[in-house]
Amino acid sequence: MFRAAAQTLNYRRFLTILEDEHSYAGALQIELNEDASGEELVVRLECGRAPEPAASQITLLSRYAEVAEAVEQDGLLKVRVENVPLADFVRTKSSGKLIAVVDQRSSRSV
């Protein structure tokens, strides 16, 4: 669970939606950023295993009501999906384990 744009969101729900709709079985990482215009939620999917980013974004906005509300109604959140090589995912320094939610915002809300 993490907070973004006044919504409580669930990492596992992102993964479940993509598994159900696209049979996605790769790595998933969420990065939270902010700038003067608001917050951005970046969904990283494993290149070569994921559907096209535009298809994933449409699926997430249509199946995750709280994300759609923050993006379409409130205008508080931008969502971007990117397919990247597994080596580009952020990992812990000590164990190399994938970090599920990477919070780059100055005001930590996770």
N, C-alpha and C positions, 0 to 999 in steps of 0.2 A: 504494500500500500504506500502511496505517496500523494502529495498535494501538488496540483498544478492549476493555475487560473481559477482559484476558489473551488476546485473540485477535488474530491478524494478519488484517486484512480488506482486500479489494481493491475500490476505487471502481468500477473497470470491471466487476467481476462484478455489482454492484448494477444497473448500467445494462443489462448483457446480459440479466439475468433479466427485467427489466421490458420490454425490447425483445422478447424471445422470447415471454413470456406475455401481454403486453398490447399489443404493437405500439407501444410508447411511443417517441416520437421527439423528445421535448422536452428541456429542460435538467434536470439533476439536480445537487443539491448536498447534501453531508452535513455536518451540524453536530454536534460532540461537546461535550456539557456534563456537568457533575458536580454532585452535591449530597451531602448527608449519607447518603442511601440508596444511592448508587452512580452509575453512569454512564448517560447518555442519548444515544442516537444518533437524530438527527432527519434524516429523508430528505425533502428539499424537491423537489417536482416542479412542473412548469410548469402552472399553472391553465389549464383549457380544453383541454389536450392529454393529461392524465393520467387514469387510472382513479380511482375513488373511493379515498380514503386507506385505508379498511378493507380493500379488495380488494388494494391494493398491499402492505399490511403482511402479510396472510395469505400472499400469494405469496412475499414475501421470506423469511418464517419457514419456509415449506415447501420452498423451493428453495435456501436458503443455510444449510447445516448448522451452520457455525460461529456464525452469528448466532443460530440457534435454540438451540444449546447454551448460549450465554452468557445468553440470555433465559430459557429454559424449565428447563434443568437446573441451571445455576449460579446463576441469579438475580442476576447481576452487571450486567446491562444492561437498560435499557428502550429500546424502539424506538417511535418515533412517525413517522408519515408525514403530511406536510401539503402540500396543493396551494396554491401562492401565485403571484401575478402575477410575471412575469419581472423586473419592476423591483424586486422585493423580495429578489432573490438578492444575496448579498454579492459584491462585486467589488473588484478591486485599485483603489487610488486613482489610480495613474499611467496604466494602460492601459484600465481598465474591464473587464478580462477576468474572467470568472467564476472564482471560487475553488472548486475541486472539494471540498476538505475544509477546513472552518472549525473549528479547535480552540479551544474556549472554556474548556477545563479548566485548572485552575491548575497541574497537573502535566502538562506537554506530553508526549504519547506518540506523536506522529506522526513 
